Amino acid sequence: MIIFAYNTSPSSRLKVSPSYLLHGIEANQPLDNKLTNEDELFDFTKALKQLQKIRDTIPKIVEKEQFIQKKTI
């Protein structure tokens, strides 16, 4: 349960969860399915575009954080 919580919690720097970065969709539990509206359809192409955009920005974020770390040391 702790691992699931960690993998589904958004990172403070990346603003997305590790699960989303790996799979392209947010992980959920059976209770989550009962809380969402069934009328909401999953747009796969939109999700892929958003995931690619996030993956493209990660190297920039990492580079920025590494620069800050080098600057403080």
Secondary structure, DSSP 8 states (H G I E B T S, - for coil): -HHHHHHHS--TTTSS-HHHHHHSS----HHHHHHS-TT----HHHHHHHHHHHHHHHHHHHHHHHHHHHHH-
